[in-house]
Amino acid sequence: MLRTTLIAAASAAVLAMAAPAAAQTVLTVSAEQTTTWVRNFNPFGQTSARFTTLDFIYEPLVVFNRLKGNEPNFRLAESYELADDLKSITFTLRDGLKWSDGEPLTADDVVFTYDYIKKFPALDFISVSAQLASVEKVDDRTVRFNLVSPNALIANTIVGMPIVPEHIWSKIEDPVTFANETPVGSGPMTEITRFTPQVYEQCRNPNYWDAANLAIDCMRLPQLADNPQVLAALADGSLDWATSFIPDIDNTFVAKDPEHHKYWFTPSSLVSFQLSMTTPDENNRKAFNDVNFRRALSMLIDRQTIVDIAGYGYPLVNEDPSGLGELYKAFANPEVATQFGQYGKFDKDAGIALLDSAGYVDADGDGFRDNPDGTPIAIDIEVPNGWTDWIDAVQISMETLQEAGLNVKMSTPEAAVWTQDLIEGKYSMTLNALAAAANPYFPYIRSFNPGDFGKSRFTAPHWDNPEVMDLLNKYTQVKDPAEQKAIMDKLQLIVAEALPLIPVYNSPSFYEYNTKRFTGWADAENPFISPVVSNANPGRLLQLLALRPVAQ
């Protein structure tokens, strides 16, 4: 058996947490931006749940640390075993786990969760059900996942599904719309003690298994609508932990209190322009499904100017048409740059020439390019309201696109509306981000898996390529690094040739923190985990547990 086991580590001294309410240790956090708080803690909700639902209320089985070669940090599970034939994986839960209401957390809850998402497919936001032949209880602490086909990387996928309590969710008639206003969870922060449209407080789980390492009593989440509001709260010292684009951060944030105001940015998410291959606009759909149109569009994107102006120099330009870029340079196929590199570089004249040669000319004299059949193209670029760096990036891009004769405009819906549009493919063009991982297999499968169409915003282009899916499936079924490399090399060439995503840059992981009230923050000198507090980063759980209040 390929066995991964929990390595015991010396724990920190147990902190006395019986302080009166007036002396509670409260961590003030900005994990998401919104114009008003809506009380929803449904862990399956991709557009409606509060960002503190996953990890903090529903703890994962395992947190894989991408900063340390995908090293497992065991949470609800104490170990897992992957069979030699890669056709099953067995997780063993910790002994004595409880839900926050005091009920036992057992293998029955794990099996129930996976049966539940099969019964209600809309809940399966990571498309794991299709990879599972069955899920069976071995004993009260042991669960075996039998796979449809061999998969060396299945552990990373399985742990992405939140485990929910059977005694609660078995009674829910419509789990898709269930708001779960008073959650029963397994993580460190399960109790919603205050909730208003302007602020909510999420406090410690009275039955948390790792309470000895939790030094925070409550998280306070103020409602902040956009990046400027987050900056104001950071600058005046009222926020302890945030993830936000902050312009000119050394002057606008750090300089306000150089001793305590800190940040640490690392290369992370791929930010790319994306076109919906299934957009309801029939005329746009014609253009978007033409690789020459996509290539021309890519050559009209001034990536360096976007990074310098919209990004204040923080991001890393990504001109790799395969999307891998600097973040995954160890996996890069040099043939991508040789054969298709020109389509990832800004070249306004070449982009215009390609539009001309592909037949995208002004057919009716209105000043805008049309499809080769004469039908009009009118592109609305959606970007979430308040995401100022992305809004600036779109505005910079629009200048060049308009100069090239394309009819483009921008709209800024609320983030939840934007997310739903991307999930359904009901948009024309957008900026979208893909979270970083230890292996490019994960951003590829998240982007191109047709099983996620209609479930995830990460498949927003709705680009369906059976050959890509076949190669991705094969990648997980081989152990030989040379075989895996050959598959990944071919995948990159296919993606680079088709250009379903238009890479722009790798965004840094935006992470700002204040050391005045708490210590234990991850930083460049102590990069023990990715500390970004967004809901796409399970590592934030370990950052929370590492925090200790500064003695007053």
C-alpha positions in Angstrom: 0.0 0.0 0.0 1.1 3.6 -0.6 0.5 4.8 2.9 0.4 8.4 4.0 0.3 8.7 7.8 0.0 11.4 10.3 3.4 12.5 11.7 3.0 13.6 15.3 4.4 17.0 16.1 4.9 18.7 19.4 1.9 20.9 20.0 2.0 24.3 21.5 1.1 24.7 25.2 -2.6 24.6 25.8 -4.0 28.1 26.2 -6.6 28.8 28.9 -9.7 29.9 27.0 -12.1 30.3 29.8 -12.0 34.1 29.7 -15.2 36.1 30.2 -17.0 37.3 27.2 -15.7 40.9 27.7 -12.2 39.6 27.3 -12.8 37.5 24.1 -10.0 37.3 21.6 -11.6 38.6 18.4 -9.9 38.5 15.0 -11.2 41.0 12.5 -11.2 39.6 9.0 -12.1 40.6 5.4 -12.5 37.5 3.3 -15.0 38.8 0.7 -16.5 42.0 -0.5 -20.2 42.7 -0.7 -22.7 45.5 -0.4 -24.7 43.7 2.4 -24.3 40.4 4.3 -26.9 37.7 3.6 -27.1 34.9 6.2 -26.1 31.8 4.3 -23.7 29.1 5.4 -24.5 26.3 2.9 -21.1 24.6 2.2 -22.3 23.5 -1.2 -23.3 27.0 -2.3 -20.9 28.4 -4.8 -22.6 31.8 -5.2 -24.5 32.4 -1.9 -22.5 31.0 1.0 -20.4 33.3 3.1 -16.7 32.8 2.5 -16.0 31.7 6.1 -18.2 28.6 5.6 -15.6 26.2 4.2 -12.6 25.3 6.3 -13.8 27.3 9.4 -17.2 25.7 9.8 -16.7 22.6 7.8 -13.1 21.3 8.3 -11.5 19.3 5.5 -10.3 15.7 5.9 -6.9 16.9 4.8 -5.3 20.2 3.8 -2.6 19.8 1.2 0.1 22.4 1.4 1.1 23.5 -2.1 3.9 25.6 -0.7 5.6 22.4 0.5 5.2 20.0 -2.4 1.6 19.1 -1.7 2.5 17.9 1.8 -0.7 16.6 3.7 -1.8 18.3 6.9 -4.3 15.9 8.5 -7.4 17.4 9.9 -10.6 15.3 10.3 -8.7 12.4 8.9 -5.5 11.1 10.6 -4.3 9.1 7.6 -5.2 7.8 4.1 -4.0 4.8 2.1 -4.0 4.7 -1.7 -4.1 1.2 -3.1 -1.3 -0.1 -5.3 -3.6 -0.4 -8.3 -4.8 3.2 -7.7 -8.4 2.0 -7.8 -9.3 2.8 -4.2 -8.4 5.1 -1.3 -9.1 4.6 2.3 -9.4 7.4 4.9 -9.2 6.9 8.6 -10.9 9.5 10.8 -9.5 10.8 14.1 -10.9 9.1 17.2 -13.6 11.0 19.2 -14.6 13.6 16.6 -17.8 15.5 17.3 -20.0 17.9 15.5 -20.4 21.3 17.1 -23.8 20.2 18.6 -22.0 17.4 20.4 -23.2 14.5 18.2 -20.4 12.1 17.1 -18.8 12.6 13.7 -18.2 9.2 12.1 -17.7 7.4 8.9 -21.5 7.4 8.5 -21.3 11.2 7.9 -18.7 10.8 5.3 -20.6 8.1 3.4 -23.8 10.1 3.7 -22.1 13.2 2.2 -21.0 11.4 -0.9 -24.3 9.6 -1.3 -26.0 13.0 -0.8 -24.1 14.7 -3.6 -24.9 11.8 -5.9 -28.6 12.2 -5.0 -28.4 15.9 -5.6 -25.9 16.4 -8.4 -26.1 20.2 -8.1 -24.2 20.0 -4.8 -21.2 18.3 -6.4 -19.3 21.5 -7.2 -16.0 19.5 -7.7 -17.5 16.8 -9.9 -16.1 14.0 -7.8 -19.2 11.7 -7.9 -18.4 10.7 -11.5 -15.0 9.4 -10.4 -16.4 7.2 -7.6 -17.8 3.7 -8.2 -18.9 3.5 -4.5 -18.2 4.8 -1.0 -18.3 2.3 1.8 -18.0 2.4 5.6 -15.3 -0.1 6.8 -15.9 0.8 10.5 -16.9 3.8 12.5 -13.7 5.6 11.7 -12.8 4.2 8.2 -14.2 5.0 4.8 -13.1 3.4 1.5 -13.6 5.2 -1.8 -13.7 2.8 -4.7 -12.8 4.5 -8.0 -14.2 4.2 -11.5 -10.7 4.2 -12.8 -7.2 4.4 -11.4 -6.3 7.9 -10.1 -3.1 8.7 -8.4 -4.3 12.3 -7.5 -7.8 11.5 -6.2 -7.0 12.4 -2.6 -6.7 16.1 -3.6 -10.1 16.0 -5.2 -11.9 14.0 -2.4 -10.8 16.4 0.4 -12.3 19.3 -1.5 -15.9 18.2 -0.7 -17.1 19.4 2.7 -18.4 16.7 5.1 -21.8 17.5 6.5 -23.7 15.9 9.5 -26.2 13.3 8.5 -28.5 14.0 11.4 -29.0 17.5 10.1 -28.8 17.3 6.3 -30.9 14.1 5.9 -33.9 16.2 7.0 -33.3 19.0 4.4 -35.8 18.7 1.5 -34.0 21.1 -0.8 -30.3 21.3 0.0 -29.5 23.4 -3.1 -31.5 26.4 -1.7 -31.1 25.7 2.0 -29.5 28.7 3.7 -28.1 26.8 6.7 -28.4 29.9 8.8 -27.4 28.2 12.0 -24.8 25.7 10.9 -23.6 22.6 12.7 -20.1 22.0 11.7 -16.7 20.4 12.5 -14.3 23.2 12.1 -12.9 25.7 14.7 -15.4 28.5 14.1 -19.0 27.2 13.9 -21.1 29.5 16.1 -22.8 32.5 14.5 -23.3 34.7 17.5 -24.2 37.9 15.7 -25.5 38.6 12.2 -26.6 41.9 10.6 -26.3 43.3 7.1 -23.3 45.2 8.2 -21.3 42.7 10.4 -21.4 39.2 11.6 -19.4 37.2 14.2 -18.4 33.6 13.9 -17.1 32.0 17.1 -15.4 28.9 18.4 -16.8 25.5 18.2 -17.5 24.2 21.7 -16.6 20.6 20.6 -13.7 21.3 18.3 -11.2 18.4 18.3 -8.1 20.7 18.1 -9.3 23.3 20.6 -5.9 23.2 22.3 -4.3 24.9 19.3 -7.1 27.5 18.8 -6.3 30.8 20.5 -9.0 32.8 18.8 -12.5 33.1 20.3 -14.3 34.8 17.4 -13.9 36.2 13.9 -15.5 39.5 13.2 -16.5 40.1 9.6 -17.4 43.7 8.8 -19.3 44.4 5.6 -16.9 46.0 3.1 -18.1 46.7 -0.4 -14.9 47.1 -2.4 -11.1 47.4 -2.5 -11.0 51.0 -1.3 -13.1 50.2 1.7 -10.8 47.3 2.6 -7.8 49.6 2.2 -9.4 52.2 4.5 -10.0 49.5 7.2 -6.5 48.2 6.8 -4.9 51.6 6.9 -6.7 52.6 10.1 -5.7 49.4 11.8 -9.2 47.9 12.3 -8.5 44.8 10.2 -6.2 42.0 11.3 -6.4 39.8 8.2 -7.5 40.6 4.7 -7.2 39.6 1.0 -7.5 42.5 -1.3 -5.8 44.4 -4.1 -4.3 47.4 -2.5 -2.8 50.1 -4.8 0.7 51.4 -4.0 0.6 49.2 -0.8 3.9 50.5 0.7 2.6 54.0 0.9 -1.2 53.5 1.4 -1.0 50.7 4.0 2.5 49.9 5.3 3.5 53.5 5.8 0.6 54.1 8.2 2.2 51.8 10.7 5.4 50.2 9.4 6.0 48.2 12.6 2.7 46.3 12.3 1.2 46.7 8.8 2.6 43.8 6.7 1.9 42.0 3.5 3.3 39.0 1.6 2.5 38.5 -2.1 3.4 35.2 -3.9 2.7 34.2 -7.5 -0.6 32.5 -7.6 -3.9 32.5 -9.6 -3.8 32.6 -13.4 -5.9 35.6 -14.5 -7.2 35.3 -18.0 -9.7 36.7 -20.4 -12.3 34.2 -21.2 -15.0 34.0 -23.9 -18.1 32.0 -23.5 -18.3 29.4 -26.3 -22.0 29.0 -25.4 -23.0 32.6 -25.0 -26.7 33.3 -25.8 -25.6 35.9 -28.3 -25.5 33.8 -31.6 -23.4 36.3 -33.4 -20.8 36.6 -30.7 -20.8 32.8 -30.4 -19.7 32.5 -34.1 -16.6 34.7 -33.4 -15.8 33.2 -30.0 -15.7 29.6 -31.5 -13.2 30.7 -34.1 -9.6 30.2 -32.9 -8.3 33.0 -35.2 -10.6 35.4 -33.5 -9.4 34.3 -30.1 -5.7 34.5 -31.2 -6.2 38.0 -32.6 -7.9 39.1 -29.3 -5.0 37.7 -27.3 -2.5 39.6 -29.4 -4.5 42.8 -28.7 -4.1 42.5 -24.9 -1.3 44.7 -23.6 -0.3 42.5 -20.6 2.6 44.6 -19.4 0.6 47.8 -19.3 -2.1 46.0 -17.3 0.4 44.7 -14.8 2.2 48.1 -14.5 -0.9 50.3 -14.2 -3.9 48.1 -13.1 -1.7 45.8 -11.0 0.8 48.4 -9.7 3.5 46.0 -10.8 2.5 43.2 -8.4 1.4 40.5 -10.9 3.7 38.5 -13.2 3.0 38.8 -16.9 1.8 35.4 -18.4 2.4 35.2 -22.2 2.2 31.4 -22.2 -0.7 30.3 -24.5 -0.9 27.0 -22.6 -1.6 29.1 -19.5 1.1 27.5 -17.4 3.5 30.4 -17.2 6.2 31.0 -14.5 4.2 29.3 -11.8 4.5 25.9 -13.5 7.7 26.4 -15.3 9.0 23.0 -14.1 6.3 21.4 -16.2 6.7 23.6 -19.3 6.9 22.1 -22.8 9.3 24.3 -24.8 7.5 23.5 -28.0 4.6 25.6 -26.9 6.6 28.8 -27.2 8.1 27.7 -30.5 4.8 26.8 -32.2 2.3 29.2 -30.6 4.2 31.7 -28.5 3.4 34.6 -30.8 -0.3 34.4 -29.9 0.5 35.1 -26.2 2.4 38.3 -26.9 1.0 41.8 -27.3 1.3 42.8 -31.0 -1.4 45.2 -32.1 -0.5 45.2 -35.7 -0.4 41.4 -36.0 -3.7 41.2 -34.1 -5.4 43.6 -36.5 -3.8 41.8 -39.5 -5.2 38.4 -38.3 -8.7 39.9 -37.9 -8.5 41.2 -41.4 -7.3 38.0 -42.9 -9.9 35.9 -41.0 -12.6 38.1 -42.5 -13.6 40.2 -39.5 -14.1 43.5 -41.2 -16.6 46.3 -41.0 -19.3 45.0 -43.3 -22.0 47.7 -42.7 -19.9 50.9 -42.2 -20.9 51.4 -38.6 -17.2 51.6 -37.6 -17.1 48.2 -35.9 -15.9 44.8 -37.2 -18.4 42.2 -38.0 -18.4 38.4 -38.5 -17.2 37.1 -41.9 -20.9 36.5 -42.7 -21.7 40.2 -42.0 -23.5 39.7 -38.6 -22.5 42.2 -35.9 -20.2 41.5 -33.0 -20.9 43.4 -29.7 -18.9 42.3 -26.7 -19.8 43.1 -23.1 -16.9 42.4 -20.8 -18.2 41.5 -17.3 -16.1 42.1 -14.2 -17.3 42.2 -10.6 -18.3 45.5 -9.0 -15.6 46.8 -6.6 -12.8 44.7 -8.0 -10.9 47.8 -9.0 -7.7 46.1 -10.3 -9.8 44.0 -12.7 -11.9 46.9 -13.7 -8.8 48.9 -14.6 -7.4 45.9 -16.5 -10.6 45.7 -18.6 -10.5 49.4 -19.3 -6.9 49.2 -20.5 -7.7 46.3 -22.7 -10.8 48.0 -24.1 -8.7 50.9 -25.5 -6.7 48.6 -27.7 -9.7 46.4 -28.7 -11.6 49.5 -29.7 -8.7 50.9 -31.6 -8.7 47.6 -33.5 -12.3 48.2 -34.5 -14.1 45.9 -32.0 -17.3 47.0 -30.4 -16.7 46.4 -26.7 -18.1 47.7 -23.5 -17.8 46.8 -19.8 -20.5 46.0 -17.2 -19.9 45.5 -13.4 -22.5 43.3 -11.8 -22.3 42.2 -8.2 -19.9 39.3 -7.7 -22.7 36.8 -7.1 -24.4 37.7 -10.3 -21.1 37.6 -12.2 -20.4 34.2 -10.7 -23.7 32.8 -11.8 -23.3 34.2 -15.3 -20.0 32.4 -15.6 -21.4 29.2 -14.2 -24.2 29.2 -16.8 -22.0 30.5 -19.7 -24.4 33.4 -20.0 -21.9 36.1 -20.7 -19.7 37.3 -23.6 -16.3 38.0 -22.2 -14.8 38.2 -18.7 -11.7 38.1 -16.6 -11.5 35.0 -14.4 -9.0 33.5 -12.0 -7.8 30.0 -11.4 -6.3 29.2 -8.1 -2.8 27.9 -8.0 -2.0 24.3 -7.2 1.0 22.0 -6.9 0.5 20.5 -10.3 -1.0 22.0 -13.6 -3.3 19.0 -13.8 -5.6 20.7 -11.3 -6.1 24.1 -13.1 -6.6 22.2 -16.3 -9.2 19.8 -15.0 -11.0 22.6 -13.2 -11.1 24.7 -16.4 -12.0 22.0 -19.0 -14.0 19.3 -17.4 -17.5 19.3 -19.1 -18.8 17.6 -16.0 -18.4 21.0 -14.2 -20.3 22.9 -16.9 -23.2 24.6 -15.1 -21.6 24.0 -11.7 -18.4 26.0 -11.5 -17.3 29.4 -12.7 -13.9 28.0 -13.4 -15.3 26.2 -16.5 -16.7 29.5 -17.7 -15.5 29.2 -21.4 -17.5 25.9 -21.7 -14.8 24.6 -24.0 -15.4 20.9 -24.6 -12.5 19.0 -25.9 -12.7 15.2 -25.6 -9.0 14.7 -26.4 -8.0 17.0 -23.5 -10.3 15.1 -21.1 -8.9 11.7 -22.3 -5.4 12.9 -21.6 -6.3 14.3 -18.2 -7.9 11.0 -17.3 -4.7 9.1 -18.4 -2.5 11.5 -16.4 -4.0 10.3 -13.2 -3.7 6.6 -14.1 0.1 6.4 -14.5 2.8 6.5 -11.9 5.8 6.9 -14.2 7.0 10.5 -14.2 8.2 10.2 -17.8 4.7 9.1 -18.9 3.1 11.9 -17.0 5.5 14.4 -18.6 4.6 13.1 -22.1 0.9 13.5 -21.4 1.4 17.0 -19.9 3.5 18.1 -22.8 0.8 17.1 -25.3 -1.9 18.7 -23.2 -0.1 22.0 -23.3 0.2 21.9 -27.0 -3.5 21.3 -27.5 -4.4 24.1 -25.1 -1.9 26.5 -26.7 -3.1 25.8 -30.2 -6.8 26.2 -29.3 -6.4 29.1 -26.8 -9.6 28.6 -24.9 -8.2 30.9 -22.2 -6.3 34.1 -23.0 -3.6 34.3 -20.2 -2.9 37.8 -18.9 -0.9 37.5 -15.7 -0.4 35.4 -12.6 -1.9 37.4 -9.8 -0.1 37.4 -6.5 -1.9 35.9 -3.6 -3.1 39.1 -1.9 -2.5 38.8 1.8 -2.4 41.7 4.2 -2.1 41.4 8.0 -1.6 43.4 11.2 0.9 42.2 13.8 -0.3 44.6 16.5 -2.8 42.2 18.1 -1.7 38.8 16.8 1.5 36.9 16.1 2.0 33.7 14.1 1.5 35.0 10.6 3.0 33.2 7.7 5.5 35.3 5.7 8.5 35.0 3.4 10.8 34.0 6.3 8.3 31.5 7.6 6.3 30.2 4.6 4.6 27.4 6.5 1.3 27.6 4.6 -0.5 29.8 2.0 -2.2 32.3 4.4 -4.6 33.9 1.9 -8.0 34.2 3.6 -10.2 33.7 0.5 -12.5 30.7 0.3 -10.4 29.1 -2.4 -7.5 28.4 0.0 -8.0 25.6 2.6 -4.5 26.5 4.0 -6.1 29.5 5.8 -7.4 27.1 8.4 -3.8 26.4 9.5 -3.0 30.1 9.5 -5.9 30.7 11.9 -4.7 27.9 14.2 -1.2 29.4 14.2 -2.3 32.8 15.5 -1.6 33.9 19.1 -2.8 37.1 20.7 -0.1 39.6 21.6 0.1 40.0 25.4 -1.3 43.3 26.5 
